[in-house]
Amino acid sequence: MTNQIMNDRATITHLLQRLSAHLGALYPDDDCDGLAERIVNLFWPDRGKMIKRRKIVDKHLWDESDIALITYGGTFRSEGERPLRTLHRFLQQHIGQTIGAVHILPFFPYSSDDGFGVIDYLQVDENLGDWSDIEAIAGDYRLMADLVINHGSSKSAWFQQFLSDEAPGKDYYYTADPAADLGQVVRPRSHPLLTPFRTASGDRHVWSTFSTDQVDFDFTNPEVLLEFIKIIAAYIDHGVRIFRLDAVAFLWKKIGTPSINLGETHEIIRLLRTLMDHHAETLIIITETNIPNHENLTYFGNQNEAHVIYNFSLPPLLTHALLTGNALYLKRLTRSNPPALIGCTYLNFTASHDGIGLRPTEGALPQGEVDQMLAAIQGFGGRVSMRRGPGGTEKPYEMNISYFEAMQGTLDGPDEHQINRFMAAMAIMLALEGIPAIYIHSLLATPNGYEEVNLTGRNRSINRRQLDFDDISAKLADPVTVEAQVFSRLLSLVSIRKKQQAFHPNAVQFTLALPEGLFGVWRQSRERKQSIFAITNVTKEDKMLSLSDINLIAGDNWWDLISGQIIVDIESYFSLSPYQTVWISNRAPVAV
């Protein structure tokens, strides 16, 4: 028996033991050893793709060059061409390798919610293309895809089996008695929690967290977990390397509880992390949990759950800072977020396909400040979506608006600083600890999509527009258009950022104590060779920055990486125009 065979057997034995322990916490009455064997066979039909579990510090996950672009597969349209191929063409012609990772939002057959009501998890929506198109993009970019794990479409084959009382789907969905104690359940929407369906075995009430078409799976049935492990394995084969666990906080339900962030949900994430840490490919889990920050942070676990968590508090607090000129609450966020441990980091973003969530402002932003922000956003043409709170009350859940349009003014109304204010938001996001993610409609300064809202009746459609490829290409080629100005400035900023070791996702970060109207962080590379003072004027007034206040080290040479300006006197004042950002570094700018 060779040492290799002995090592392989030892690896498998160890993995089976770990999986059985995870399963024992979830399904104590089941044959957990047998379930663990089935999982290994599903996830590794080819045992050659299994490795010993990497030590976290030995596994290269990301560096300062990692930046993601978020887009729908059908964002770009060109007559006679599959949208996924058009997307690939846009990436190749306009992005190149400036951005190295692409998050394609759900590209599967669906019945609702622009892809998040999945009908078939193992097929590509034929209106977009097929798996060969996905694999082609994955060949050029690090591909991130959604695992819509909490719920599926009521039009799916599984749910039709549920309605017919046929296996396996008849046991795949969570049902409850309407008379049960559901008063504690945390709701992200205003529709009734339970949706009645007539089935072959009688009337059943199915848990529906997000809509009546998006019916929730029952993970108390281990067969549901095994189905999703099979799905993950298929996605890996098609080139997916980053898995966004959609709405995962709601995964496990338990009558008489809030049914959010339950221990069993965390255990399932730990189980998936165990699998991915043993795979030959470098795989990353990102949890999408739009909840208050202290709850969101728990999804790091003990370096054994998500590799990356969305920094959901950033978009509303950053928006507030730029609308008010007051960075106090943004500073509190960056001061309170703990440094991510090795193998973990934040996903920083300003906008996504959803709105700007308001749940993360709970406990972080006084209600009066929230109300002022809501009024301003509505004044800029935005919408406000509601959710059902305790006692059936309606509460604002998110602001729906193009992020470029959200930056068109302040609490005083629109002004001439829209582009610079928008760039200030993006510069702050790019400078923070974590991996930056840029939504395609932010990159292209897309205006609010009122026609889309009128067509669908959904507020979120305001920021989910489809674009003609030739039209947007022509705009990007014309330097006087707003689209070209934002696109070129933002990609230039991205190119500068990618070359700075002090912007590594795990580089040291401290929030600077700066005068009112200024926001800044100090970043230091892990090798301590580079420092960057990233400072932004969040107001529409000129501000003076005292360089002596940020304590630049004498004897070093200092530059603003963005403008290229050399700082001769480190005891002098630096004038910041409205919404200007400086990245002051002791390393000379590198040509981009």
C-alpha positions in Angstrom: 0.0 0.0 0.0 1.5 3.3 -1.1 1.8 6.3 1.2 -0.5 8.2 -1.3 -3.3 5.6 -0.9 -2.9 5.7 2.9 -3.1 9.5 2.9 -6.2 9.4 0.7 -7.9 7.0 3.0 -6.9 9.1 6.0 -8.3 12.2 4.4 -11.6 10.5 3.5 -11.9 9.0 7.0 -11.3 12.4 8.6 -13.7 14.1 6.3 -16.4 11.6 7.0 -16.0 12.1 10.7 -16.3 15.8 10.4 -19.4 15.6 8.1 -21.0 13.1 10.5 -20.5 15.5 13.4 -22.1 18.4 11.4 -25.0 16.1 10.5 -25.4 14.9 14.0 -26.2 18.4 15.1 -28.8 18.7 12.4 -30.4 15.3 12.2 -29.7 13.4 15.5 -32.3 10.7 14.7 -30.9 9.8 11.3 -28.0 7.6 10.2 -25.4 10.4 10.0 -22.5 8.1 9.0 -24.6 6.9 6.1 -25.5 10.5 5.1 -21.9 11.5 5.3 -21.0 8.7 2.8 -23.7 9.8 0.5 -22.5 13.4 0.6 -18.9 12.5 -0.2 -20.1 10.4 -3.2 -22.3 13.2 -4.5 -19.6 15.9 -4.1 -16.7 13.8 -5.3 -17.7 11.4 -7.9 -14.1 11.9 -9.0 -12.0 11.4 -5.8 -9.0 13.0 -7.6 -10.7 16.3 -6.9 -10.4 15.8 -3.1 -7.4 17.1 -1.1 -6.4 17.3 2.4 -8.0 20.2 4.2 -5.8 23.2 3.5 -4.6 25.3 6.4 -6.4 28.7 6.2 -3.1 30.6 6.1 -1.8 28.4 3.2 -4.7 29.0 0.9 -4.6 31.9 -1.4 -8.1 33.3 -1.5 -7.7 37.0 -2.5 -5.4 40.0 -2.7 -5.6 43.7 -3.4 -6.2 43.0 -7.1 -9.5 41.2 -6.4 -12.5 43.3 -7.4 -15.9 42.0 -8.5 -18.5 43.2 -11.0 -22.2 42.3 -10.3 -24.5 41.9 -13.3 -27.5 40.1 -14.6 -26.8 37.6 -17.4 -29.3 39.6 -19.5 -28.1 43.1 -18.8 -26.8 43.7 -22.3 -28.9 42.9 -25.4 -27.8 42.6 -29.0 -30.1 41.4 -31.8 -29.5 37.9 -32.8 -27.0 37.2 -30.0 -27.4 35.2 -26.8 -27.4 37.7 -23.9 -24.7 35.8 -22.0 -22.5 36.0 -25.1 -23.2 39.7 -25.3 -22.2 40.1 -21.7 -19.0 38.2 -22.4 -18.3 40.6 -25.3 -18.9 43.6 -23.1 -16.5 42.3 -20.5 -13.8 41.5 -23.1 -14.2 44.8 -25.0 -14.8 47.3 -22.2 -13.5 45.7 -18.9 -10.7 43.4 -19.9 -8.8 42.3 -16.8 -9.3 45.6 -14.9 -11.9 43.7 -12.9 -11.1 40.0 -12.4 -14.3 38.5 -10.9 -17.8 38.5 -12.2 -21.0 37.8 -10.2 -23.7 36.7 -12.7 -27.0 36.9 -10.9 -29.3 33.9 -11.2 -29.1 32.6 -14.8 -31.5 29.7 -14.4 -35.1 29.2 -15.7 -37.3 31.2 -13.3 -40.8 32.3 -12.7 -40.4 35.4 -10.5 -38.1 38.0 -8.9 -35.8 38.4 -11.9 -34.3 35.0 -11.4 -34.6 34.3 -7.7 -37.7 32.1 -8.1 -35.7 29.2 -9.6 -37.5 26.6 -11.6 -34.6 24.4 -12.5 -31.2 24.7 -10.7 -29.3 22.6 -13.2 -30.2 24.4 -16.4 -29.3 27.8 -17.8 -32.3 30.0 -18.9 -32.5 29.3 -22.6 -33.4 33.0 -23.1 -29.8 33.8 -21.9 -27.8 31.0 -23.4 -26.5 27.7 -22.1 -23.7 26.2 -19.9 -21.1 26.7 -22.6 -21.7 30.5 -22.3 -21.3 30.3 -18.6 -18.1 28.2 -18.9 -16.7 30.7 -21.5 -17.0 33.6 -19.0 -15.6 31.4 -16.2 -12.6 30.8 -18.4 -11.8 34.5 -18.4 -13.0 35.6 -15.0 -13.4 34.3 -11.5 -17.1 33.3 -11.6 -19.5 34.0 -8.7 -23.0 32.5 -8.8 -26.0 32.4 -6.6 -27.1 29.3 -4.7 -30.7 30.3 -4.1 -30.9 27.9 -1.2 -33.8 29.2 1.0 -36.6 28.9 -1.6 -37.5 27.8 -5.1 -40.3 28.4 -7.6 -43.8 27.1 -7.2 -43.6 26.2 -10.9 -40.7 23.8 -10.4 -40.9 20.0 -10.9 -40.2 19.5 -7.3 -43.2 21.7 -6.2 -45.5 20.0 -8.8 -44.5 16.7 -7.0 -45.4 18.4 -3.7 -48.8 19.3 -5.1 -49.3 15.7 -6.4 -48.0 14.2 -3.2 -45.3 12.4 -5.1 -41.7 11.7 -4.1 -39.3 13.3 -3.7 -40.8 16.8 -3.9 -43.7 16.0 -1.5 -41.3 16.3 1.4 -39.1 19.2 0.2 -41.1 22.2 1.4 -41.8 23.6 4.8 -45.4 23.7 5.9 -47.1 25.0 9.0 -50.4 25.2 10.7 -51.8 28.8 10.3 -52.9 28.5 14.0 -49.3 27.9 15.1 -47.3 30.5 17.1 -45.7 32.5 14.2 -45.7 35.9 15.9 -41.9 36.0 16.5 -41.0 35.3 12.9 -38.8 38.0 11.4 -40.3 39.2 8.1 -38.5 40.9 5.2 -41.8 41.3 3.3 -45.4 42.4 3.9 -47.3 39.5 2.3 -48.7 36.7 4.5 -46.0 34.2 5.7 -48.0 31.1 4.8 -49.4 30.5 1.3 -52.3 28.0 1.0 -52.1 25.3 -1.7 -54.5 22.5 -2.7 -52.5 19.3 -2.8 -53.5 15.7 -3.5 -53.3 15.1 0.2 -55.4 18.1 1.2 -54.9 21.8 1.8 -51.3 22.7 2.9 -49.9 26.0 4.0 -46.4 26.5 2.7 -43.8 28.9 4.3 -43.2 31.7 1.8 -40.6 34.1 3.2 -40.3 36.3 0.1 -43.3 35.8 -2.2 -46.2 33.4 -2.8 -44.3 32.0 -5.8 -41.0 31.6 -3.8 -41.8 28.6 -1.6 -39.3 27.7 1.2 -37.5 24.4 1.4 -37.6 22.2 4.4 -34.0 21.6 5.5 -35.2 19.5 8.4 -35.4 16.8 5.7 -31.7 15.8 5.0 -32.7 14.9 1.4 -33.1 18.6 0.7 -29.5 19.2 1.9 -28.2 16.4 -0.3 -30.0 17.9 -3.4 -28.2 21.2 -2.9 -24.9 19.5 -2.4 -25.4 17.8 -5.8 -26.2 21.3 -7.2 -23.1 22.8 -5.8 -21.0 20.0 -7.3 -22.6 20.6 -10.7 -21.8 24.4 -10.5 -18.2 23.7 -9.7 -18.0 21.5 -12.8 -19.3 24.4 -14.9 -16.7 26.8 -13.6 -18.3 28.5 -10.5 -15.7 29.2 -7.8 -17.6 31.7 -5.6 -20.9 30.7 -4.1 -23.3 33.4 -2.9 -25.7 31.8 -0.4 -28.9 33.8 -1.1 -31.1 34.7 1.9 -29.4 32.0 3.9 -30.3 33.6 7.3 -33.9 32.3 6.9 -32.9 28.7 6.0 -34.0 26.8 9.1 -37.5 27.3 10.5 -38.7 26.4 13.9 -42.1 27.2 15.2 -42.2 29.6 18.2 -38.9 31.2 17.2 -37.9 34.2 15.0 -36.8 31.6 12.4 -33.8 33.6 11.4 -30.1 33.1 12.2 -30.9 29.8 13.9 -28.1 27.5 15.1 -29.0 24.9 12.5 -28.5 27.4 9.7 -25.0 28.1 10.9 -24.4 24.4 11.1 -25.3 23.9 7.5 -22.9 26.7 6.4 -20.2 25.0 8.5 -20.9 21.7 6.7 -20.7 23.4 3.3 -17.4 25.1 4.3 -16.0 21.7 5.3 -16.8 20.4 1.9 -15.3 23.3 0.0 -12.1 23.4 2.1 -11.5 19.8 1.0 -11.9 20.5 -2.7 -9.0 20.7 -5.1 -10.4 24.0 -6.5 -10.2 27.2 -4.4 -13.9 27.7 -3.5 -15.4 30.6 -1.5 -18.6 31.0 0.4 -20.3 34.4 0.6 -23.3 34.8 2.8 -26.1 37.2 1.8 -27.6 38.2 5.1 -29.3 41.6 5.0 -29.7 42.0 8.7 -28.3 44.3 11.5 -24.5 44.3 11.6 -24.0 42.4 14.9 -26.1 39.5 13.5 -24.3 39.7 10.2 -20.9 39.3 11.8 -21.9 35.9 13.3 -21.7 34.4 9.8 -17.9 34.4 9.9 -18.3 31.8 12.7 -14.9 30.8 14.1 -13.2 31.0 10.7 -15.4 28.0 9.8 -18.5 29.5 8.1 -18.5 32.2 5.4 -15.2 33.2 3.9 -16.9 36.5 3.1 -19.9 38.4 4.4 -21.6 41.3 2.7 -21.0 44.6 4.5 -24.7 45.4 4.4 -24.3 48.4 6.7 -22.1 50.2 4.3 -24.5 51.3 1.6 -27.1 53.1 3.8 -24.5 54.7 6.1 -22.3 55.8 3.2 -25.4 57.2 1.5 -26.4 59.0 4.6 -22.9 60.5 5.0 -22.9 61.9 1.5 -26.5 63.2 1.6 -25.9 65.0 4.9 -22.2 65.8 4.9 -22.0 64.1 8.3 -19.7 61.0 8.4 -20.3 60.3 12.2 -22.3 57.2 11.7 -20.1 55.9 8.9 -17.1 56.4 11.2 -18.9 54.4 13.9 -19.4 51.5 11.5 -15.8 51.3 10.4 -14.6 51.7 14.0 -16.9 48.9 15.2 -16.4 46.4 12.5 -13.8 44.0 13.8 -10.7 43.2 11.7 -11.6 40.0 9.7 -9.5 37.0 10.7 -7.2 35.3 8.2 -9.4 33.5 5.7 -12.3 35.9 6.2 -13.1 39.3 4.8 -16.0 41.7 3.9 -17.6 42.3 0.6 -17.9 46.1 0.3 -20.5 47.6 -2.1 -22.6 50.7 -2.6 -25.4 49.2 -4.7 -26.7 45.8 -5.9 -29.6 44.4 -7.9 -31.6 44.9 -4.7 -32.2 48.3 -3.0 -30.2 50.0 -0.3 -31.2 47.9 2.7 -32.5 49.7 5.9 -32.4 46.8 8.4 -28.7 47.3 8.9 -29.4 50.9 10.1 -31.3 49.5 13.1 -29.3 50.6 16.1 -26.8 52.3 13.9 -28.7 55.4 12.6 -31.4 57.4 14.6 -34.9 57.1 13.1 -34.9 60.9 12.4 -31.8 60.5 10.3 -33.3 57.6 8.4 -36.5 59.6 7.8 -34.5 62.5 6.4 -32.6 60.1 4.1 -35.8 58.5 2.9 -37.3 61.9 2.0 -34.2 62.9 0.0 -34.1 59.6 -1.9 -37.8 59.9 -2.8 -37.1 63.5 -3.9 -34.5 62.1 -6.3 -37.1 59.8 -7.8 -36.5 56.7 -5.7 -39.0 54.4 -4.1 -39.3 52.8 -0.6 -40.2 49.2 -0.1 -41.8 48.1 3.1 -41.8 45.0 5.3 -44.1 43.7 8.0 -42.9 44.5 11.5 -44.2 43.3 14.9 -47.9 43.5 15.3 -48.5 43.8 11.6 -47.0 47.3 11.3 -45.4 48.4 8.1 -41.8 49.5 8.2 -39.4 50.7 5.5 -37.2 47.9 4.4 -35.1 49.3 1.6 -34.6 52.3 -0.7 -34.9 51.5 -4.4 -33.0 53.8 -6.7 -30.1 53.8 -9.1 -27.0 54.6 -6.9 -25.9 57.3 -9.4 -29.3 59.0 -9.0 -29.1 58.7 -5.2 -26.0 60.9 -5.4 -27.6 63.7 -7.4 -27.8 66.0 -4.4 -28.0 66.4 -0.6 -30.8 66.9 1.9 -31.1 70.4 0.3 -31.9 68.9 -3.1 -30.1 68.3 -6.4 -27.0 70.2 -7.2 -24.0 70.3 -9.7 -21.9 67.8 -7.7 -23.5 64.5 -8.8 -20.6 62.9 -10.5 -18.0 63.9 -7.9 -20.3 62.9 -5.1 -20.9 59.5 -6.7 -17.1 59.1 -7.2 -16.6 60.0 -3.5 -18.9 57.1 -2.5 -17.0 54.7 -4.8 -13.6 55.9 -3.6 -14.6 55.3 0.0 -15.9 51.8 -0.8 -12.7 50.9 -2.7 -10.5 52.0 0.2 -12.1 50.0 3.0 -11.0 46.6 4.4 -12.5 43.9 2.2 -13.2 43.0 -1.4 -14.9 45.7 -3.5 -17.9 44.8 -5.6 -19.3 47.2 -8.2 -22.8 46.8 -9.6 -23.0 47.2 -13.4 -25.5 50.0 -13.3 -23.2 52.0 -11.0 -20.3 51.4 -13.3 -22.4 52.8 -16.2 -24.2 55.6 -14.3 -27.6 54.2 -15.3 -30.6 56.4 -14.5 -33.7 55.3 -12.7 -35.7 52.8 -14.7 -39.3 54.0 -14.3 -40.5 52.1 -17.4 -39.3 48.9 -15.8 -41.1 49.7 -12.6 -44.3 50.4 -14.4 -44.0 47.2 -16.4 -43.3 44.9 -13.5 -45.0 46.7 -10.7 -41.9 46.1 -8.5 -39.8 48.8 -7.0 -36.6 46.9 -7.4 -36.9 47.1 -11.2 -35.8 50.7 -11.0 -32.2 49.5 -10.8 -32.4 46.4 -13.1 -32.5 47.9 -16.5 -31.5 46.0 -19.7 -29.2 47.9 -22.0 -28.6 47.9 -25.8 -25.0 46.8 -26.4 -24.5 49.1 -29.3 -26.1 52.1 -27.6 -24.0 51.8 -24.4 -20.8 51.1 -26.4 -21.4 54.4 -28.3 -22.0 56.3 -25.1 -18.8 54.9 -23.6 -16.9 55.9 -26.7 -18.1 59.5 -26.4 -16.1 61.3 -23.6 -18.7 64.0 -23.1 -21.4 61.5 -22.0 -22.1 61.0 -18.3 -21.7 57.3 -18.8 -18.2 57.7 -20.3 -17.1 60.1 -17.6 -18.2 57.8 -14.7 -17.0 54.6 -16.4 -13.5 56.0 -17.2 -13.0 57.6 -13.8 -14.2 54.6 -11.9 -12.0 52.1 -13.9 -9.0 54.4 -13.4 -9.6 54.4 -9.7 -9.9 50.6 -9.7 -6.6 50.3 -11.6 -4.8 52.5 -9.0 -6.3 50.5 -6.1 -5.3 47.1 -7.5 -1.6 48.0 -7.3 -1.6 49.0 -3.6 -0.6 46.3 -1.1 -2.1 48.5 1.6 -5.5 47.8 0.0 -5.2 44.0 0.5 -8.6 42.8 1.9 -6.9 41.9 5.2 -4.5 44.8 5.5 -4.7 46.8 8.7 -7.4 49.5 8.9 -7.9 52.3 11.4 -10.6 55.0 11.2 -9.0 58.4 11.4 -10.2 61.1 13.9 -10.7 63.9 11.4 -12.7 67.1 11.6 -16.4 67.3 10.7 -17.0 66.7 7.0 -14.0 64.5 6.4 -13.9 60.7 6.5 -10.8 58.7 6.3 -9.1 55.4 7.1 -5.4 54.5 7.5 -4.5 51.2 5.7 -1.1 49.5 6.2 0.1 46.5 4.1 0.6 43.3 5.9 4.4 43.6 5.3 4.2 47.1 6.8 6.0 48.5 3.7 3.1 50.7 2.5 0.7 53.1 4.3 -2.2 54.8 2.7 -4.3 57.6 4.3 -7.6 57.4 2.3 -9.5 60.6 3.0 -12.6 62.0 1.4 -14.4 65.3 1.8 -18.1 64.2 2.2 -19.5 67.8 1.8 -20.2 70.2 -0.9 -17.8 72.8 0.7 -14.1 73.1 0.4 -12.3 71.6 3.4 -8.7 72.0 4.7 -6.9 68.9 5.8 -4.1 69.5 8.3 -1.4 67.0 7.3 0.1 67.2 10.8 -3.2 65.7 12.1 -2.7 62.4 10.3 0.9 62.1 11.4 2.8 61.5 8.1 6.2 60.0 9.0 9.1 62.3 8.5 11.8 61.0 6.2 9.4 59.2 3.9 8.3 60.6 0.6 4.5 61.0 0.3 2.2 61.2 -2.8 -1.5 61.4 -3.5 -1.9 58.3 -5.6 -5.0 59.7 -7.4 -3.7 63.0 -8.6 0.0 62.1 -8.5 0.8 65.2 -6.5 3.9 65.1 -4.4 3.6 66.2 -0.8 6.6 68.3 0.0 5.7 69.7 3.5 4.1 67.1 5.8 3.2 69.8 8.3 1.2 71.9 5.7 -2.5 72.0 4.8 -4.0 70.1 1.9 -7.1 71.6 0.3 -9.9 69.2 -0.6 -12.6 70.4 -3.0 -16.2 69.2 -2.6 -16.2 65.4 -2.6 -12.5 65.1 -3.4 -10.7 62.0 -2.3 -6.9 61.6 -1.7 -5.0 58.4 -1.2 -1.8 59.7 0.5 0.9 57.0 0.3 4.5 56.5 1.1 4.9 54.5 -2.1 5.1 56.4 -5.4 2.2 56.1 -7.9 2.5 53.3 -10.4 1.5 54.1 -14.0 -1.8 52.5 -14.9 
